[in-house]
């Protein structure tokens, strides 16, 4: 990571050479802060500050203000809350950001148990900004501590928010926050009022705002009853309730049905959701949000092609809307239509540059991740890896860009922001974008190790031997068209580059290293390449069990038994009941059992000691069965136990397949993604599955997910959502990052 001691020594030398420059003093102070020597950091800054500014100076200076805020931050990091408060009181007239002063004061008063003062400041802050949730939470905490409890009762908490609802009738925060803790009739009254106001205004993200409440089934049921009642009354008497005096605008019914479409889609009641969204679009065919919701319903039902079609329909209503265009591109990538997605995104990229390259240069990482996943699904592993390495390159550039700020922040004296930047850079690879890109890359490299790249398993070459003459002719025609298209793109690129000045072109190419898919595909040690992506995850995403399970899969293939053990132990600390952990644990135990004689005596002793802490049962078959019995209502557990049984004894493949393909009404975690993954394994012939096994499983899944294209039977290929009812099922395990739906 960072060499903070070297940084301090360098800063000290610079201070001796240039003692008159303020950057030297500021840098020296920050070096001690980064080393954790807060007293020295404060002292250095205080001595330097006194030489520049006098305490009786009345003029407000922003740079002086930033120094004072930095000093106060140093005191707070030392947990010297009383000294920090005194420092604020002494210098607040010389500090520019008055709002930040009040927020820090409120927090400090709370820390040193001066509750009355903290309460008054939070009240003043709410008066200033009545939509800030943190202020209400601070006020709650103050009042709870004043009466000697950790948290107020539901009644007392409600009283706070009811008071502010009356005081600020247009504010949303005092109406929304109580919904999280209120129960029973109190919740019903609050959510009724919240829904009425939002439906009258026509708030498209209303369902998204309330979605967190759906984690509690009782609250979801109350919401459904209320909104269904609204829909019935609005369609008959044009009122929310029979007792209401006010007549509602016809658009209120539109937004009520719009909400109900999303509500029923959440519970995967597809036909009902589709009927409501169809009514919305029939009433207002130009409502772009309606097309977006309809596309989501199709996506959750497993009809990805229809989802992309309806999203494109909505996009066509406003081609200048970047959000809808981006959503459309994302849906197209989900059906592996990479070319069309690039074409749509190209509407917003620079002219004269290929859209794909411009998206990479703009560090558009959501597009890179979705493109990599699409290429991986198509079997184009080289292109998938190229995109993953581009994401890695983007994060490297983000880290390198911080060098510009080292001198800038000290020159402009934006010290608190500079410290936050350094802390962010230290954990930047904990970002979901990096995690997803790294995970995809690791999976691709593991795949390359298991099945090394050759021309025969290239996506364009695979299966040629089994093709008929007509199929071979079609493939060659397709390849010729692809080559022709690639040639045209290359000619365009050359034409664009030829217009640029040669000197500029030389500089551009000099600092740019091109990532070549073919080179990535032909790497000699794919597992070593996978480790390069894994190491940052082990440092910064160690709380995710998937990180350690991926590490196990790599070390399992490298036959590094102690590193396997390390990965298993770390995964157990995250979640020892996870179904994937169970799979890896049984695989590890089987490996040790088969290879124990090949290990040194020391390694054998370590393994015996550590395995006894992980598993008390010595019979692996009994342990596998006991896991199944303790998770009898889980489809994931049945799959994990079936896979583990096959690892323990391939002769038990019939029983293993029975467990893997089992579908039951008692399962609480059945979902479309899980069934699709199992079906893919069966089609690949894993676990000695036959074609008839795959067809039988497909038939069972079709009954559960009748709209999913993947499970459509040949005789029902033309059935549409409007023609067939559906069953309710659990939400997907893999949900969208943008709307979590």
N, C-alpha and C positions, 0 to 999 in steps of 0.2 A: 504494500500500500504506500503510504507517504513516509518519507524520511524527515520527520519533524525535528529531530535533533540536528541533522545536517542543515535544515532550514534555519534553525536558531543560530547556529554557528556562522552561517553565511550572512545572516542579517546583522549579527554583531560586527563582523568585519566591515560590512557596508556602512554601519553606523560610525565606526571609527574613521573610515575614509571620508564620509560625507555627513558629519554631525549636524550641519545646518539644514539639511533636507528633511522635511516632515515625513516623507515616505520611509525614511530609514528608521525613525522612531516608531511609526505606526507598525511597520513590518516586524520590528523587534518585539513589540508588545504582543502582536498576534502570534508570533512564534511561541511565546510562553503560554498563550491561551491554548494553542493546539497541543502543547505538551502536558496540559493540565495544571500548570503552575499559575493559578489564577491570581494569587497575591502579587506575584512579580508582574504579571500582565497589567494589573490595575495600577501598580506603582509606577511602572514605566510610562503608561499613558497619562497618569496624573501629573508627573513631573514635566512631561513635554507640554501638556495642556496649559499649565501655569505660565510657561514661557511665552505662549501665544496670546492668551486671553486673560483679562483681569476679572476678578469676581464682581467688581462694581460696574462692569461694562453693561450698559443698558440696551445696546443695539443687538437685535436678534441675528445670530450668525448660524447658517445651516450646518456648516462644517463643525462648528463648536457643538451644536446640538447633536450631531451624529456621534461625536466623541463621547458625549455624556451618556447617550443611550447605550453605547458600547460598554462603557464602564458599569452602567447599571445592570446590563446583561451578565457581565462577569460576576458581579455580586450575587445575582440570582442563581447562577450556575453553581456557586459555592454554597447555596442555601442560606446565605446571610440575608434573610428577608427583612429584618429590622433595619440593618444598615442600608439595604437597598431602598427601603421606604424613606429613610432619612435623607438619602442622596437625592431622591426624586423631589422631596419637599424643599430641599435647599436650592436645587437648580432648575425647577420646573419653569421658571420665568425665562430661562435661557434655552429651553427645549422647544423645538418648532411643532412637533406632532402632538397636539393637545389631546386628541382622542386616544392615542397610544398611551399617553401618560395616565389617563383615567382608567384604562383597561388594566394596566400594570398595577396601579394603586389598588384597584378592587381585588385583584388576585393576591397581592401582598397582605392587605388587611385580612383577607380570609385565611392566609397561611399563618399569620401570627395571632389569629383568634380575636381580632378586633371586628366583631361581626356586625355591629351597628353601623360602623363607618362603611364597611364593605356593602352592606345592604343598601345604604343610601346612594352609594356610587352606582351600583347596578340599576337602581331605580332611575337615576339621572341618565344612564346610558340607554335604557329602554325608551326613555322620553326622547332621546336623540335619534335612536334607530329601533323602532318597534318590530323589525323583522329579523333581528339577530338572535338566533336560537341560543347562543352561548350566554347571552345576558340573562335570559330567563332561567337557564340551568344554574347560573351563578346565584341568582336571587333565591331559587329553590334551596340550594345548598346552605345559604346564609340562614334562612328561616328555619331549616331543619336543625342546624347546629345551635341556634338560639334556644330551641326547646329541648335540646339535649338528645336528639335522635340522628341517625345517619340519613334517614329519608322520611319525608313527610307522608302522612296517610293520603290515600286517594282523595278524600274529601278536602283536606287542606290544600293539596296541590291544585285541585279543580278550582278552589276559591281564588287562588292567585290568578289563574288564566281567565276566569269569568270577570274578574275586576278589570283586567286589561282589555278584554273583549268589549266591555262597555265603554272604556276610556278611548280605545282606538278601534272603532267599528269596521274600518276599512282594512285593518291589518290582518294578514293571513296567519302569521306565526302563533298568536294566542288561540286561534281556532284549530290549527293543525296539530300542535304539540300535545294537547290533552288526549288526542285519539290513540296515542301510543300506550297510555297507562290506564285510561278509563275502561270500565267493564260494565256489563249489564245494561240497565235502562239508561244510565248516565252516558255510556258510549253511544247508545242508539239515538239519544237526543242530540248529542254533539255531531255525530256523523250525518244525521238527517239535515241539520242546519248547514254543515259543510258541503254536502252534496247539492243541496238546493241552490246555494250561492254560485257554486262552480258551474252547474248545469244551466243556470240562467245567463251566466257570462259566456258560456260556450268555451270551456277550457279544454283543449285537446289532450293535454297530458294528465287529466284528472285521474285516470286509472293508474298511471305510473306513480302519481303522488300517494295513492292509497295502497299500492301493491305490497308494501312491507306489512300491512295489517293482515294480509292473507295468510301469513305464517300461523295465525291463530284461527282455527276453523270456525269458532263461534262468531268471531268478528266478520269473517267472510260471509257466513250465513245471514247475519243481520244486514249487511250491505246488500246482498242479493234480494232479500225480502223487501227492503226499502225501495231499491231501484226498480224492481219488478212492479211494485205498487205504483211508483211514479209513472211508469210506462203505461199501465192500464188506465189510470185516471187521466193522464194527459191525452191519450188517444180517444177517450170517451167524453170527458167534461172539460178538457183543456186546463186542468188544475193539478197540482201535486197531490192534493188530498181533497176529499169531499167537503171538509170543514173550512177550506181556504176560501177567502173572498176574492183574491187576485187571480185574474185570468193570465195565462202564460202565452208567450210568443210561440208560434209553431216550431221555431228552430230549437226550442227546449226539448221537444220530443225527439228531434233529430240527434241531439247530443246524448240524450238518455239511451237511445238505441246504440249509438256509437260506443258508449260505456259498456253496455250489456254484451256487445260483440266481443270486446276484450275480456270481459269477466268470464264468459263461458269458454272462451279460447284458453284461458288460464287453466281451467279444469279439463281441457281437451274434449269438450262437448261440441264437436266440430260442426255438426249440422245446425244446431241452434245458433252458434256464433255466426255461421255463414248466412243464415236467414236474416239476422239482424243487420249485418253489414251490407247485405244486398238491398235491404229496405233503405238504408242510409244513402247508398249510391243511386238508388232509383229516385230518391227525393232530391238529392243534390249531386248530379254526375260530375261536377267540377271540384268536389272536395278531395284534395290530394291526400289528406290524412286517411280518408276512407280506403283508398287504394293501398296505402301502406299497411293498414290493419288487415285488409283482405289478403295481402301477400303474406303477412305473418301467420295468418290462420292456415293458409295452404302449406307454409313452411313447417309449422308444428304438426300438421297432419301427414307430412312426409311427401307432399307433392311439390318438390323443389322447382320443377320446370314451370308449373302453373304459378308458383310464388314469384319467380323471376318475370314471368309474363305480365302479371298484374302490377308488379313494382315498376316495370317499364312503361306500363299504361299510365300510371300516376306521374312518372317522370316526364312523360310527353306533354303533360298539361302545363308544366313550367320548367322548361329546359335550362333556365338560368339559376334554378335552385340547387346549390351545391350539395346540400344535405341529401335531398332525394336522389340526385344523380349518384352520389357516393353509395347510398343504400342499394340502388339498382345495380351498381357495379359489384357490390359485395354479394348480392343474390346471384348474379351471373357467374361469379367466381365459385359459388357453392355448387353450381351445376357444371363446373369445369369449362365454362365458356370464357377463356382468358382473353381471347382476341377482342370479343365484343366489349368486355369490361374495360380493356385498355382504350378502346375507341371512345367509350363514354367519358372516361376520365380525361381523355385527350382534349375534350371541349374546354378544359380549364387549365391546361398546361401551356407552356410557352410555344409560340409559333416557331417553326424552324428546328425544333428538337423532337425526337421521337418521344411520345408520351411516356413509355415505359422508363426511359432514361431520365426524363425530367422528374417523374415521380420518385425515382431513386435519389436524385440530387436534392429534392425537396424533403427527403427523409420521411416520406409518407409510409409509415411503417405498418399501419393496418392493411394497406394494399399489399405490401410485401409479404405479410404473414398469410393473408388469404390466397395470394398467388402461389406461394410455396406449398400450401395445403392442396390447392387445385392441381398443381404439377405432380405432387406426390400421389394423389389419387389416380392421375392419368398414367402413372408409371414413369414419368419424366423426372427421375431422381436427380439428374444433373442440374436441371433448371430449378428444382426445388431447393437444392443445396446452394445454388447461386443466390437465390433470394434470401436464404438464411444467412449466408455470409455477408450479404449487403446490409442486413439488419445489424449484424455484429460490427460491420464497418461504420454504420451510422452511430452506434454507441461509442465506438472509438473516437469518432470525430467530435462527439459531444464532450468527451473527456478532454480531448486535445484543445477544444475551444476555450476551456477554462483558463488557459495560459494568458489569453488576452485580458482576462479580468484581474489577474494578480496585480498588475501595475495600475490598471484603470481604477479599481476600487480603492486602492490606497491613495491614488492621486485625487480622487473625488471624495474620499473619506466616507464612503458608504460601507461602514465596517460591519454592521449587523447583517446587512444583506450579503456581504462577502462571506461571513461565517456560515450563513445558511446555505450559500452556494457550495462551499467546501463540504458541508455535511451531506448535501444532496448528491454531489459527485461521488462521495464514498459509497453510496448505496444505489447508484443509478442503475446498476444491472439487476436490481430487485424489481424493476418495472415489469408489469405484465407483458409488454411488448417483447422485451428481451427474453423473458421466460418462455413465451410461446414459440418464438423463433428458435431458441436454443433446444427446446423439447423436440421440435420438428427436425432440426439438424441431427440430434442424437439418434432419433428413430431412423432417419435415413441412413446414417453411418452404420448403425447396428444391422440394418437390412442389407447394406453392402457387404458387411462382414459375413453375414449368414449366406448371402447369395452374391458372390463377387460379380462385378459387371463384365459381361462379354457381349459381343454383337448379337449373339443368339437370344439373350434375354432383354435386349433393348426393346422399348415399347413399340418401336417401328418395325422391329425384326421378329419379335416373339410370335410364335405360332405359325410361321410361314410354311413349315413342313407339313402341318395338318390342314392347310388351306386347299380348297378346290381351285381349279384354273380360273374360274370366274371371280372368286374372292381375291385371288392373287392379283388379277388384273385390276380390280377395284382398288386394292391397296397401293399398287404401283401408281395408278392414276392420282390417288390422294397424295402420295408422296411427291409426285411431280408438281401438283398444284401448290403444295406447301413450299417446295423449293423455289417455285416461280415467285410466290408471294414474298419469301425471304429475300430473293434477289432484288425485287422491286424496292423493298424497304432499305436494303443496303445501298441501292442506287440513290434513293432519296437522301439517305444519310450522307453519302459522299458529296452529293450536290449541295447540301446544306453546309458541310464542312469546308467545301471549296470556296464558298463565299466569304468565309472568315479570313482575316489577315493571317499570313503564315506564321508571323512572330507570335501572335496570340495563340494560334493553334499549337505551336511548339510548347509554349508555357503550360497550356491546358493539359496536354498529353504527358508532360514531364512529371507533374505532381499527381497524376491519376493512374492508379493500378487497376487494370481491367480484370474482373473476375470471370473466368472462363468455365462454363459448365462442364465441358468435356474433361478438363484437367481435374476438377473436383470428383468427377465420376470414376476416374482411373487412379485414385489415390492408393498407395500401397498399404498403408496402415490406417484403415478407417476408424478403428477403436481409439487410436491415439488422437485422431482428429475430433472424435466425439468427446474425449476428455477435455479438450480445449474449451468446449462449450459448457461442460459439466462443472469445472472448477469454480467459476464465478457463482453458479447456482448453489454449490455446497457452502460457499462463504456467506451469500446474501439471501438465499431462499431455503435455508436449512429447516424452516418450520413447515415446509411442504413435504409430505411423505413421498410424493412422486419424484422429488429430487433424489432421494436415497434409493428408491426402487430402480430408477434409471442407472444410478451408480452401480447397484448390484448387478444389473443385466450386463453392463460393460465388463465388470471384474469377473463375472461368471464366465464370460467368453474368453477373458484373458487368463483364466484359471488362477486367480490371485485370491487364495482362500481367506487370508486374514483381512484383506480389504473387503471381501464379501461379507465377512462377519461384522466388520465396522459398519457397513451400509445397513445390514439387517438390524443392528443395535440402534442405530440412529432412526431408522424407520419405526422401530418399536416405541421409541420415545415420542414420536409424533402420534401414532395411532396403532396400537397392537391388535386391534380387532378389524382393521381394514382388510377387505377381501383380497386386494392385490398384495398386501403384506403377507397374508396367509399363503398365497401362491409361491412367492419368492422364498418364504421360510421353508416350505416343504421341499422346494427345489434345492435349497442350500443344504438341508439336512440329508437329503438323498445323495447329494454330491459328496458330502463328508463321509457318509456311510460307505460309499463305493470306493473312495480314494484314501481312506484313513491310513492305510498301510504305507502309502507313499510319502506321508508327511514325516518331518523330523519329530523326535520325542518332545521337544519343547513346544512345537506347534500343536501336537496332539494334546498336551496338557492344557494349553490355552483354550483350545476348542472344547475340550471336555468341561472345563470350568465355566466358560461363557455360555455354552449351549444349555447347561443345567439351569442357568438363570433365565433362559428364554423359554425352555420347554421342560416340563417335569415328566411328561409321558415319553417312554422310550420307543413304544410301538407307533410308528408313523401312521399306519392305517387307522389305528384307534384314535390317535390325535386328530386326524383328518375328519373322521366320523363325528367326533365330539364337537368340532367346530361347526359342522352342519347342523347338529342337534341344537346348538345354542343360537343359531341364526336360521331357524327353519322357515321364517317368513320372508327371507331375502333371496331374490333371484341372483343377485351378485354372489352371494355365498354359495349357492348351488353351482354356479359356473366355476367359481374358484375351487371348490371341492372336487368337481368333475375333472378339471384340468390337473389338479394335484394328484388325483387318483391315477390318471394316465401317466404322469411323470413317475409315480412310484412303481407302477406295473402296467406296461403297455398291453398286456394280456387282458386287462380289465376295461378295454376300450368300449365295450358294449354298455357297461354300467356307467362309465364316464360320460359317454354320449347321452345317455338317458338323463343324467343329472344336468348336463350343459344345456340340453334342449327342453328341459322341463318348463312348462308355463302353468301357473296356478292362480286362481282368484285370491288366494291367501297372500300372495307376494305383495309387498308394499312398495317395491322399488322398480317394478316393471316399466320400461319406457322404450320408445322407438329406437333410440341410439344403441341401447344394449342389445336389443333383438337384431338390429342390423349388423352389429359386430359379430354376433354368434353366427348369423346366416353367412357372412363373408368367410368365416372359418370353415363352415361346412362346404361351401362352394370350392374352397381351396383344397379340400380333402384332408384337412387337419383332423387328428384323433381318429384316423382311419374311417372317416365319414364317407358314405357313398352318395351318389346323385339322388337316390331315393330318400335318403335321410334329409338332404337339403330341401327337397320338394315337400316332404311331410312337414318340416319345420316352417317352410314358407306358407303352407296352407293354414297352420295354426296361427301364425303371426297375422295373416290376412284377416282372420276373424277378430283379432284384437285391434288391428290398425287397418281398417278396410280402405282408407284413402291413400295409404302409403304406396307409392309407385313401385317401390322395391319389392313389395309382397303381392303385387297384383298377379292374379292367376290369368292364364291365357284367355279363358272364357269370360273374364270380368274386366278385361283391359279397357273397355269403353265406359265403365261405370263412372259417373261423376259424383261430386259431393251432393249435388241437389237430388240425386236419384237414390241415395242409400243412407240409412241412419248409421250412427256410430256409437261406440261405447265410451264411457268416461275412463280416462287413464291418468296416471301420474305425470307431472311435468318432466321435461327433459332434464337429463343430468348435465348436459353441456348446453349452456344458454348463451344468448347474444351478449357481448360486452357493452354494446351501446345502450340497449334498453333493458337488459337482463330479462328478456322474454323469449 
